[in-house]
Structures are given as structure tokens and as C-alpha cells.
């Protein structure tokens, strides 16, 4: 049973209402997701679809202006709603008193508008926010057993391209608030732009905890762990009871190899939100890195109980089972891929397991799909290269392996390979080809 919630909204139209809803749900032990707190850089589209699929409830926050841009091709609010409808998520529209339901028919394609108009909506008013949230939590968001439906064909509900509306006129002549800089950072794609907008937000409001948190996560995503730790230290100093900031700092400490400090942060985060599946899973990662396999498996299993529809949790537990429990590892990778067929890490993990069992053709198929989804992931490319070599595809295997070493010379180092490839069979295969190909041209 699961009551997980994905909060969908239009950043430019909804203000801080979605974040207030998210914080209320988390405070009441609901596994809520919102991109303000959880996504800063990386594969935004894959993350959004994964998180919608991982939770049975989908809450579109509808305010004046939320749907206006849904007539534009590729609009993300439209795509989120269409994806949730296609997956048969339990959709609960949250509306403000001034939202016009006619906007549904005006801006959404007919099939999607009819679906949304058939749903019961929850009205949230500023003066009665707490009462509205109590009604939402107790009457509309109850633990349910909702199976995951394959996501193929979700674009069928998208509208046909139409002429875009006239560009909005920029407002000038007034200072930009920290909140507006924060929104700009969320909308930015280039790392430099993201950091610059968070810098601006913090210049205007040095006590903006979410900006410290998100800038820290952005630095972490770029591999700048020192800067990430500085930002997350400040987020935790300003808000020591912010479980997400504690969890994020713990994961940075984990990547720095400071496992004791990481575990302290994750323990703190779990004391604050003991029913948070993501944080429970993060502690499992730290314990796995510390070599505490039994404890890691316990954390992953509990996280899966809390949120049985999150593919990454099954992937991580499968890695923890590893070569000790091949059958259980395979079952977890299979489950992760049923939940998200485009989840490249699970494809690569299943491929590595097949390689371990000398099922090289199956490994080739999975590695090839994973490379197609994540062509820049060097670990996946290295596994694919080793599989090609195992199958006797010497020229292509050596080319791909040499190209990987050219981009990351540490793949010529045995200890580095052992750490990143994890599976003993792949590590052994890498040792056999490393010296022969490390100086070959890409």
C-alpha cells in the first residue's frame, strides 16, 4: 500500500503554493515529490517520468495561468498531466478559488480535458490552508495498491502543434526578488546559469534555505563536492530540522568517502522523517559503500515497503545482493525495468549480471540499450566494451574501451575499475584488456 504523491505545477503561475503543499505532505509522512527540492540538473525528463511512475497519486496544482502554455508543443505541464493519465495515476487536482475550470477545455486537448473535468478537485484557500490540507490528506490521499502500467504511448494525448502565443512582455523597473531568481534557476538548463541564478537568490536573501540546498545539489551533480558541502553545511545550519538538506549533505559526504559523517546525516534525516523512502534508500547506499551489506539490504527493503513503485530502490537492492544472491539480484533488476523500461542503470546492472553468468549475448543486448539511453555514461560504455570483447567483436570492443580510457584515464587503473564496475567478472575482464588497449588510439 502506498500514498506517494507527485506535485505538478507551473512555476511562473503557482508561486509558493506547490512548495507549501509539498512541505505539509512531507511533514505528515506522505512520500511527496516536487522538482523544486529534488531536481536541479541532469536528465530532467527521465527524472520526472520516473517519479510520476513511482507514486500512485498525481496532484496538479491549478491556478490562473497554469494551463495557458499547454498549447505550446513540448510544454512540460501538459506532458506531466498526459503521462499521469496514461499511467492511470490517481489524479487529484488542487485548485485555488480563482481558477477557471473552463481553462481545461480551452488549453488542453479534448481527450485530456474530458478526463480532467471528470475528476473531483480539492480547493485550497490561503486563509484556510491547513483545513484544506487536512481534507486533502484524509479524504483524497489514502494508501492504495495501484499497479504500475507500462508507459508506452503516453504522447498520444498531446495536442497538435499550434501557433505559439505572443511573447510575454518583461516587467522592468523593479528589483527582482530572491524567489524569482530561484524560479529562474529551476528553469535553467546550463550549469553555469543554474549556479548564477542561485547566487543571485542568495545575494538577495542569504537565509534562503532551499537555494543553499539546491545549489549544493547542483554542485554535487557537477562533481564539485567541496562547494556542494559548503552549501549544504549552510542549509543544515540554517534549518537543522530540514531532513532533505541533511540527506543531501549525507550523500555528498558519502561520495567524498566520509561514510561515518554520511551515516550521521542520514540517521538524523530519518529521525526527522522516518517514513521517507528516498532517505531510507540513501542510508542504504551509504551502508552499502561501507560494506555493511546486511544493513544496506534492510534499508533498501524497508524503503521498498514504503514506496514499492520506485525503480531505483530495486536497482540498489539488486546491487547489494550482487554476486552473492544472483537470483534475487536479477529479480530486483527485472522489477526495476518493469517499473521503468528506460532505466539505464538497471539495464546495465542486468547486463553485468548476465556477463557474470557468461550470458554474453543477453549482456550485449542490455548494454547496447543502456548506451543508447545514456551514451555519456562511461561505466556503461566500459561494460559494453568488455562484453563485445567477450563475444569476439575485437575491433569494436577495443575501440570502445580505448575511447573510454581516453575520456577517463583512470579506467586503466585496476583499483578504479574494481570500484566503479563492482561485478568481479567485469573487473577480471578489464584486467585482461587494460594493458593491451590503454595506449591504443580512440
C-alpha positions as CSV (number, residue, x, y, z in Angstrom):
1,X,0.0,0.0,0.0
2,X,1.3,3.4,-1.0
3,X,0.2,7.1,-0.6
4,X,3.1,8.6,-2.5
5,X,2.3,11.9,-4.3
6,X,3.8,13.7,-7.3
7,X,3.1,17.5,-7.1
8,X,2.9,19.1,-10.6
9,X,2.7,22.8,-11.1
10,X,3.5,25.8,-13.3
11,X,6.5,27.6,-11.8
12,X,5.6,31.0,-13.2
13,X,1.9,30.8,-12.2
14,X,1.7,29.0,-8.8
15,X,4.0,31.0,-6.6
16,X,4.9,29.1,-3.4
17,X,1.7,27.2,-3.1
18,X,3.1,23.9,-4.5
19,X,6.1,24.0,-2.2
20,X,3.7,24.7,0.8
21,X,1.6,21.6,-0.2
22,X,4.8,19.5,-0.6
23,X,6.1,20.6,2.8
24,X,2.8,19.8,4.5
25,X,2.6,16.4,3.0
26,X,6.2,15.5,4.0
27,X,5.5,16.8,7.5
28,X,2.6,14.4,7.7
29,X,4.7,11.4,6.5
30,X,3.5,11.4,2.9
31,X,6.1,10.4,0.3
32,X,5.8,13.6,-1.7
33,X,7.9,14.7,-4.7
34,X,8.4,18.1,-6.2
35,X,11.1,19.2,-8.5
36,X,11.9,22.3,-6.5
37,X,13.6,20.2,-3.8
38,X,14.7,17.2,-5.8
39,X,15.9,18.1,-9.3
40,X,18.4,20.8,-10.2
41,X,20.5,19.4,-13.1
42,X,20.8,16.2,-15.1
43,X,18.1,14.3,-17.1
44,X,15.1,16.3,-16.2
45,X,12.6,14.4,-18.4
46,X,13.7,11.0,-17.3
47,X,13.6,12.0,-13.6
48,X,10.1,13.5,-14.0
49,X,8.6,10.4,-15.7
50,X,10.3,8.1,-13.2
51,X,8.9,10.0,-10.2
52,X,5.4,10.1,-11.7
53,X,5.5,6.3,-12.2
54,X,6.9,5.7,-8.7
55,X,3.9,7.3,-6.9
56,X,0.2,6.4,-7.2
57,X,-1.1,9.9,-6.7
58,X,-0.6,12.9,-9.0
59,X,-1.5,16.4,-7.8
60,X,-1.7,19.1,-10.5
61,X,-1.8,22.5,-8.8
62,X,-4.1,24.6,-10.9
63,X,-4.0,28.4,-10.6
64,X,-4.8,31.1,-13.1
65,X,-2.3,30.8,-15.9
66,X,-1.2,27.3,-15.1
67,X,-2.6,25.8,-18.3
68,X,-2.2,28.7,-20.8
69,X,1.1,27.4,-22.2
70,X,-0.2,23.9,-22.7
71,X,-1.0,24.8,-26.3
72,X,2.8,25.0,-26.9
73,X,4.5,21.9,-28.3
74,X,6.5,20.1,-25.7
75,X,5.1,22.0,-22.7
76,X,6.1,20.2,-19.6
77,X,2.9,20.8,-17.6
78,X,0.9,19.2,-20.4
79,X,3.3,16.3,-20.7
80,X,3.3,15.6,-17.0
81,X,-0.6,15.5,-16.9
82,X,-0.7,13.4,-20.1
83,X,1.9,10.9,-18.7
84,X,0.0,10.6,-15.4
85,X,-3.3,10.0,-17.2
86,X,-1.7,7.3,-19.4
87,X,-0.2,5.6,-16.4
88,X,-3.6,5.7,-14.7
89,X,-2.3,7.5,-11.7
90,X,-4.9,8.6,-9.2
91,X,-5.2,12.3,-10.1
92,X,-6.4,14.8,-7.6
93,X,-6.5,18.4,-9.0
94,X,-5.7,21.0,-6.4
95,X,-7.3,24.4,-7.3
96,X,-7.3,27.9,-6.0
97,X,-10.6,29.8,-5.7
98,X,-9.8,31.9,-8.8
99,X,-9.0,29.1,-11.1
100,X,-11.4,28.8,-14.1
101,X,-12.3,25.2,-14.9
102,X,-13.1,26.4,-18.5
103,X,-9.3,26.6,-18.9
104,X,-9.2,22.8,-19.0
105,X,-11.2,22.8,-22.2
106,X,-9.6,25.9,-23.5
107,X,-5.9,24.8,-23.3
108,X,-5.9,21.0,-23.1
109,X,-6.6,18.6,-25.9
110,X,-10.2,17.3,-25.9
111,X,-9.5,13.8,-24.5
112,X,-7.3,15.1,-21.7
113,X,-9.7,17.9,-20.9
114,X,-12.6,15.5,-20.6
115,X,-10.5,13.3,-18.3
116,X,-9.6,16.2,-16.0
117,X,-13.1,17.6,-15.9
118,X,-14.4,14.2,-14.6
119,X,-12.2,14.4,-11.5
120,X,-13.1,15.7,-8.0
121,X,-10.9,18.7,-7.2
122,X,-9.7,20.0,-3.8
123,X,-9.9,23.7,-3.3
124,X,-7.1,25.3,-1.3
125,X,-7.6,28.8,0.0
126,X,-4.8,30.9,1.6
127,X,-6.9,31.7,4.7
128,X,-7.9,28.1,5.2
129,X,-4.8,26.3,4.0
130,X,-4.4,23.9,6.9
131,X,-8.1,22.9,6.8
132,X,-7.8,22.3,3.0
133,X,-4.7,20.2,3.5
134,X,-6.3,18.1,6.2
135,X,-9.2,17.4,3.8
136,X,-6.8,16.5,1.0
137,X,-4.8,14.1,3.2
138,X,-7.6,12.4,4.9
139,X,-10.2,12.1,2.1
140,X,-8.2,12.0,-1.1
141,X,-4.7,10.6,-0.3
142,X,-5.1,7.3,1.3
143,X,-2.7,4.3,1.0
144,X,-3.7,2.3,-2.1
145,X,-2.3,-0.6,-4.1
146,X,-2.1,0.8,-7.6
147,X,-0.2,-1.3,-10.1
148,X,2.3,0.4,-12.4
149,X,1.1,0.5,-16.0
150,X,3.6,0.4,-19.0
151,X,4.3,4.0,-20.1
152,X,4.4,3.4,-23.9
153,X,2.2,5.7,-25.9
154,X,1.8,8.4,-23.4
155,X,2.3,11.1,-26.1
156,X,-0.9,10.1,-27.7
157,X,-2.8,12.6,-25.5
158,X,-0.6,15.5,-26.5
159,X,-2.1,18.3,-28.7
160,X,-1.2,19.0,-32.3
161,X,1.2,21.9,-32.7
162,X,-0.4,25.3,-32.8
163,X,1.0,28.8,-33.3
164,X,2.7,29.9,-30.1
165,X,1.1,32.9,-28.3
166,X,2.7,36.3,-28.4
167,X,5.8,36.6,-26.2
168,X,5.2,37.9,-22.7
169,X,6.3,41.5,-22.1
170,X,9.0,41.6,-19.5
171,X,8.4,43.6,-16.3
172,X,11.1,46.2,-15.8
173,X,11.8,48.9,-13.3
174,X,11.6,46.9,-10.1
175,X,14.0,44.8,-8.2
176,X,14.0,41.0,-8.8
177,X,13.1,39.0,-5.7
178,X,15.0,36.0,-4.4
179,X,12.0,33.9,-5.2
180,X,12.2,35.0,-8.9
181,X,15.9,34.2,-9.1
182,X,15.1,30.8,-7.6
183,X,12.5,30.2,-10.2
184,X,15.0,31.2,-12.9
185,X,17.5,28.7,-11.5
186,X,14.8,25.9,-11.7
187,X,14.1,26.8,-15.3
188,X,17.7,27.0,-16.4
189,X,19.4,24.1,-18.1
190,X,23.1,25.1,-18.3
191,X,25.1,24.5,-15.1
192,X,26.6,28.0,-15.2
193,X,23.1,29.6,-15.5
194,X,21.8,27.5,-12.6
195,X,24.6,28.4,-10.3
196,X,24.4,32.1,-11.3
197,X,20.7,32.3,-10.5
198,X,21.1,30.6,-7.1
199,X,24.0,33.1,-6.5
200,X,21.6,35.9,-7.2
201,X,18.9,34.5,-5.0
202,X,21.3,34.1,-2.1
203,X,22.7,37.6,-2.6
204,X,19.2,39.0,-2.1
205,X,18.2,36.6,0.7
206,X,21.2,34.9,2.4
207,X,18.8,32.9,4.6
208,X,17.1,31.2,1.7
209,X,17.5,27.5,2.7
210,X,16.1,26.0,-0.4
211,X,18.6,28.0,-2.5
212,X,21.5,26.8,-0.4
213,X,20.2,23.2,-0.7
214,X,19.6,23.3,-4.4
215,X,22.9,25.0,-5.2
216,X,24.6,22.3,-3.2
217,X,22.9,19.6,-5.1
218,X,23.8,21.3,-8.4
219,X,27.5,21.4,-7.4
220,X,27.3,17.7,-6.4
221,X,25.8,16.9,-9.8
222,X,28.8,18.5,-11.5
223,X,31.2,16.7,-9.3
224,X,32.2,19.8,-7.3
225,X,31.9,18.1,-3.9
226,X,33.8,20.7,-1.9
227,X,31.4,23.5,-3.0
228,X,28.5,21.2,-2.5
229,X,29.5,20.5,1.1
230,X,29.9,24.2,1.9
231,X,26.4,25.0,0.6
232,X,24.7,22.0,2.3
233,X,26.5,22.8,5.6
234,X,24.9,26.3,5.4
235,X,21.5,24.8,4.6
236,X,21.7,22.5,7.6
237,X,23.0,25.3,9.8
238,X,20.0,27.5,8.9
239,X,17.5,24.7,9.1
240,X,18.8,21.8,11.2
241,X,15.4,20.1,11.1
242,X,15.3,20.0,7.3
243,X,15.5,16.3,6.6
244,X,16.2,16.8,2.8
245,X,19.2,19.1,3.4
246,X,20.6,16.5,5.9
247,X,20.1,13.7,3.5
248,X,21.7,15.6,0.6
249,X,24.7,16.5,2.8
250,X,25.0,12.9,3.8
251,X,25.1,11.8,0.1
252,X,27.9,14.3,-0.6
253,X,29.8,13.0,2.4
254,X,29.3,9.5,1.0
255,X,30.8,10.5,-2.3
256,X,33.7,12.1,-0.5
257,X,34.3,8.8,1.2
258,X,33.4,10.2,4.7
259,X,31.0,7.3,5.5
260,X,30.7,7.9,9.2
261,X,29.7,11.6,8.7
262,X,27.3,10.5,5.9
263,X,25.7,7.9,8.2
264,X,25.3,10.5,10.9
265,X,23.4,12.8,8.5
266,X,21.2,10.1,7.2
267,X,20.4,8.9,10.7
268,X,19.4,12.5,11.6
269,X,17.2,12.8,8.4
270,X,15.4,9.5,9.3
271,X,14.7,10.6,12.8
272,X,13.1,13.7,11.3
273,X,11.1,11.8,8.6
274,X,11.2,8.0,9.4
275,X,8.7,7.2,6.7
276,X,10.7,8.8,3.8
277,X,11.5,6.1,1.3
278,X,14.1,8.1,-0.5
279,X,16.1,9.0,2.6
280,X,15.9,5.3,3.8
281,X,17.2,4.3,0.4
282,X,20.0,6.8,0.7
283,X,21.1,5.4,4.0
284,X,21.2,2.0,2.3
285,X,23.6,3.4,-0.3
286,X,25.9,4.7,2.5
287,X,25.8,1.3,4.3
288,X,26.5,-0.5,1.0
289,X,29.5,1.7,0.4
290,X,30.7,0.9,3.9
291,X,30.5,-2.8,3.2
292,X,27.6,-3.3,5.6
293,X,25.6,-5.4,3.2
294,X,23.1,-6.9,5.6
295,X,22.3,-3.4,7.0
296,X,22.1,-2.0,3.5
297,X,19.7,-4.7,2.4
298,X,17.5,-4.0,5.4
299,X,17.3,-0.3,4.5
300,X,16.5,-1.0,0.8
301,X,13.9,-3.5,1.8
302,X,12.2,-1.1,4.2
303,X,12.4,1.7,1.6
304,X,10.7,-0.6,-1.0
305,X,8.0,-1.3,1.6
306,X,7.4,2.4,2.0
307,X,7.4,3.0,-1.8
308,X,7.1,-0.2,-3.8
309,X,6.9,1.6,-7.1
310,X,10.3,3.3,-7.2
311,X,12.6,1.6,-9.7
312,X,15.9,3.0,-8.2
313,X,15.3,1.3,-4.9
314,X,15.0,-2.2,-6.5
315,X,18.1,-1.4,-8.6
316,X,20.1,-0.5,-5.5
317,X,18.9,-3.6,-3.6
318,X,19.9,-5.7,-6.6
319,X,23.4,-4.3,-6.4
320,X,23.6,-5.1,-2.7
321,X,22.6,-8.7,-3.4
322,X,25.3,-8.7,-6.1
323,X,27.1,-11.9,-6.9
324,X,26.2,-13.4,-3.6
325,X,22.5,-13.8,-4.5
326,X,22.2,-13.8,-8.3
327,X,18.6,-14.9,-8.4
328,X,17.4,-12.2,-6.0
329,X,19.6,-9.6,-7.8
330,X,18.1,-10.5,-11.1
331,X,14.5,-10.3,-9.7
332,X,15.2,-6.8,-8.4
333,X,16.7,-5.6,-11.7
334,X,13.7,-7.1,-13.6
335,X,11.3,-5.3,-11.3
336,X,13.1,-2.0,-11.7
337,X,12.8,-2.4,-15.5
338,X,9.1,-3.3,-15.3
339,X,8.6,0.0,-13.4
340,X,10.8,2.0,-15.8
341,X,11.8,0.2,-19.1
342,X,14.1,3.1,-19.9
343,X,16.1,3.0,-16.7
344,X,19.7,2.7,-18.0
345,X,21.4,1.8,-14.6
346,X,19.1,-1.2,-14.2
347,X,19.7,-2.3,-17.8
348,X,23.5,-2.1,-17.2
349,X,23.2,-4.0,-13.9
350,X,21.2,-6.8,-15.5
351,X,23.8,-6.8,-18.3
352,X,26.6,-7.1,-15.8
353,X,24.8,-10.0,-14.0
354,X,24.4,-11.8,-17.4
355,X,28.1,-11.2,-18.1
356,X,28.9,-12.8,-14.7
357,X,26.9,-15.9,-15.8
358,X,28.6,-15.9,-19.2
359,X,25.4,-15.0,-20.9
360,X,27.2,-12.6,-23.2
361,X,24.5,-12.2,-25.9
362,X,22.0,-11.1,-23.3
363,X,24.6,-8.8,-21.7
364,X,25.3,-7.3,-25.2
365,X,21.6,-6.6,-25.7
366,X,21.1,-4.8,-22.4
367,X,24.4,-2.9,-22.5
368,X,23.5,-1.7,-26.1
369,X,20.1,-0.4,-24.9
370,X,21.7,1.3,-21.9
371,X,24.3,3.0,-24.0
372,X,21.6,4.2,-26.4
373,X,19.7,5.8,-23.4
374,X,22.8,7.1,-21.6
375,X,25.6,7.5,-24.2
376,X,27.8,9.6,-22.0
377,X,27.9,7.1,-19.1
378,X,31.4,5.8,-19.2
379,X,30.7,2.9,-16.8
380,X,28.0,1.6,-19.1
381,X,30.3,2.1,-22.1
382,X,33.1,0.2,-20.4
383,X,30.8,-2.7,-19.6
384,X,29.6,-2.8,-23.2
385,X,33.2,-2.8,-24.5
386,X,34.1,-5.7,-22.3
387,X,31.1,-7.6,-23.5
388,X,31.9,-7.0,-27.1
389,X,35.4,-8.4,-26.5
390,X,34.0,-11.4,-24.7
391,X,31.9,-12.1,-27.8
392,X,34.9,-11.8,-30.1
393,X,33.9,-8.5,-31.5
394,X,37.5,-7.4,-31.1
395,X,37.8,-4.3,-33.2
396,X,34.7,-2.5,-31.9
397,X,35.4,-3.7,-28.3
398,X,38.9,-2.4,-28.3
399,X,37.8,0.9,-30.0
400,X,35.2,1.5,-27.3
401,X,37.5,0.5,-24.4
402,X,40.3,2.8,-25.7
403,X,37.8,5.6,-26.2
404,X,36.6,5.2,-22.6
405,X,40.2,5.3,-21.3
406,X,40.9,8.4,-23.4
407,X,38.0,10.2,-21.7
408,X,38.7,8.8,-18.3
409,X,42.4,7.6,-17.9
410,X,41.6,6.0,-14.5
411,X,39.9,3.1,-16.4
412,X,43.5,1.9,-16.9
413,X,43.9,1.6,-13.1
414,X,42.8,-1.7,-11.5
415,X,41.6,-0.2,-8.3
416,X,39.5,2.4,-10.0
417,X,37.9,-0.3,-12.3
418,X,37.2,-2.5,-9.3
419,X,35.4,0.4,-7.6
420,X,33.3,1.5,-10.5
421,X,32.4,-1.8,-12.2
422,X,31.6,-3.6,-9.0
423,X,31.0,-7.0,-10.6
424,X,34.1,-9.3,-10.2
425,X,33.6,-10.8,-13.7
426,X,33.8,-7.4,-15.4
427,X,36.8,-6.4,-13.3
428,X,38.6,-9.6,-14.2
429,X,37.8,-9.0,-17.9
430,X,39.0,-5.4,-17.7
431,X,42.3,-6.5,-16.2
432,X,42.9,-8.7,-19.2
433,X,42.5,-6.0,-21.8
434,X,43.7,-2.9,-19.9
435,X,47.4,-3.1,-20.7
436,X,46.7,-4.2,-24.3
437,X,44.5,-1.3,-25.2
438,X,45.3,1.6,-22.8
439,X,47.6,3.2,-25.3
440,X,45.5,2.4,-28.4
441,X,44.1,5.4,-30.3
442,X,40.4,6.2,-29.6
